[in-house]
Amino acid sequence: MNPPSGFLRRTATRTFRDRREAGRVLAEQLAAYRDKDGVLVLGLARGGVPVAWEVAAALHAPLDVFLVRKLGVPRWSELAMGAVASGGGLVMNDNVVSSLQITDEQVREVIASETAELDRREQAYRGGRPFPDLRDKTVILVDDGIATGASMLAAVRALRAAGPRSIVVAVPVGPPSTCRELGEEADDVVCVTMPPGFEAVGQVYADFHQVSDDEVRELLNTPTR
């Protein structure tokens, strides 16, 4: 696989007013996909959906939602030991599991709990609407940023199994090392800014409020073209 060209399409470290502005800036770097047949934009719920709506609107492409749930370490939920995605995609960080001596039973319990929440959100956002057919599609997978990359990696692997023509990972911010790692699995990675002192996705946003289910539903029901 060729090196992801997206690394050449980024600006110096910058900040964004909110996710919507970040989406408009990101869309400028995805202009090559505007008005192309077979392009589908998928926003990772929940924070990626406002970014993805702006991208889809700028590219005149359809928008849909994709779900990934972080698998938090027991009693330390902020630390990810993996992620589960729509369609059954699963990624585990074996180093975290082994170093913290997490048992198989604990892993199964967390997977079951997060899968149940993922299914609830699927129903809440889709209302029974089927997931789009990805065969021979160029899928642009959008989030509001990446940190460890576990959630995005789970999404890429789950989507790959659905047979798309190509998968483009597109985010406003992320650490260089994680973006390069994702480039080994995605066909292209576009990251607007990669702060040398990366600490968290929210560091580049003035407004980084928690996106609600209602906001996701409203955006998914708002035409992008």
N, C-alpha and C positions, 0 to 999 in steps of 0.2 A: 504494500500500500504506500502511496506517495505521502510525503510529509504534509500535514494539514496546512493548506494555503492560508487559512484564517489567521495564522500567527503573523502574517505579513500585512494583514488588514486590521490594524488596531492603532489607536491613538495613545498618547502619553497618559499617565495616570490622571483621571478626571473623576468628577462627582456628578450625580444626577439629582434633580429635584425630587423625582419619584419614579415608580416603575414605568409609568406611561412615557415619561421623557426618555428613560433608558431604552424602551422599546423602539421609539422613533430613531434614536441614534443607532441602535443595533440594526434596524431595517436599512439604513443607509449603506451598511457594510454587506448587506445581503441583496443589493440591487440587481445582481446578475440573475436572480431567480424571479424577478418581477415579470408578471404576465406569461410565465412559462407553464405549459401543460403538465399536469401530473404532480404539481407541488402541493403539499399539505403541511400546514403549520400545526404543531401539537404543543400546547402549553402544559408544563408540569404544574399540577395543582398543589397548593393554591397560588403561591406567590408568582409563579411563572405565567399565569394566565393573563394578567394585565399587560405584561411585556409582550406576550405572544399575540394579543389582539392588535397591538400597534404594528407588529411585524406583518401579520396577515393582511391588515388593511393596506399597508404600504405596498405589499407585493401583489395585491389583488388575488389573494389565495384563500381557500377555506380554512377555518379554524376548528380545532377540536381539543379535547382535554386528555391528558394522560396522567395516571396516578402512580406515585411511588411513595412508599412509607418507610421511613428509617426504622431500623431495628435497634433500639436503644439497649445498652448494657443494663442488666437488672440493678436497681438502686442507683443507677448513674445514667439516666435516660438520655442525657445530652451527648454522651459518647456513643457513636454508632459502631455496632459490630456487623452491620450489613444493611441490606434494604430489600424490600419486596415490591414488585411492580405489577401493573395491570397485565393480565394474561399469564400470571404465574412466574414471571421473571424473579430470580432470587440471586443475590450476590452476598457472600459472607466474607468478612475480614478474619481469616483464620488466625492471624497473628494476635488480634485483640482477644478472640475467643480463648486461645491457648494461654496467653500471658496472664489473663485474669481468671483462668481456670473456671470458665463458665461451662456448666454441665449441658449435656444434650437435652435434658428435660427442660432446663431454663431456656435454651434456644428455641425449642418447640413451642413453649408457652408464649414467648414473645412473637414468634412468627404467626401463631394462631390469633393472637390479639390484634396485631397490626393488619393481618389479612381481613379480619372482620371489619375493621375500620375502613380499610380500602374498599371493601364491597359496599359498605354503607355510603361512602362518598360517590362511588360509581353510580349508585341508584339516585342519589341526591342531584348529581350533575347531569346525568343522562336521562333519567326518568324512563328507563327501558329502551331508549334509542340505541340501536346497535353501533358498535365500534366500526369506523370506516375500514374498507378493504384497502390494505397497504401494498398489495402486490403491484410492482412496477411503479411505485410512487417515489418521488423525492420527498423525504420527510425531514422537515426542519424542526428539531426538538429544542424548545426554548424554556429557559428558567430565568429567575431573577439574579442568579449567580451560582457559582459552585465553590465549595470549600474542600471537603475530602474527596468529592466526586463519586461517593458510593451510590447515591440516589440516581445520578445521571448514568452511571455505568449500568445499574440494574435496568434502567429504562432502555438504553441502547441495546442491551442483550435481549430484552424481551421483544423489542421492535424488530430486531434482526430476524427473529424466528418467524415473523409475519411476512417476510419476503419482499421488502421494499427495494427499489432500485438503488437508492443511496440514503444514508442518514447523515444529516448535518447537525451538529451540536452548536447552538448559538446562545451566548450569554453575555450580559453586560460586563461581568467581572468574575475573576477567578485567579488563583495562584498559578504561575507559569508551569510548575511541576505537574499539577493536576490536569491542566489543559493538554499538556504533552502526553500524559498517560491516556487520556480520553482519545487523543488522536490515533492511538494504536488500535482502537476498536471502531470509532466512527470514521466516515469517509472524509469528513472535513470538520474542523473546529474553528468557530469564529468567536473571539473574545475581545470585546471593545477595549478593556483596560485590565492590566495585570500589575497591580501595585507591588513594588518590591518589598514593602513591609506589610504584606497581606495578613490581616487578622481575622476578619469576618466579612461576609457579604454586605452586611448593613453599613459598613464603614464608608461606602461610596454614595449612600443615599441620605438626603436630608429628611425625607419622609419614607420610613420603612415599616409602616403599620402592618399588623397582621391582617392578611386578606381574608374576608369572610366567605362562607358558602354562598351567601346571597350575592356578593360581588362577582363570584365566579359564574353563577347562573345567569346573572344579568349580562355579563360580557359574552357568554356563549350564545345568548339569545339576541345579540346585537350583530346585524350583518356586517361583514368585513368587505363586501364588494357588491 
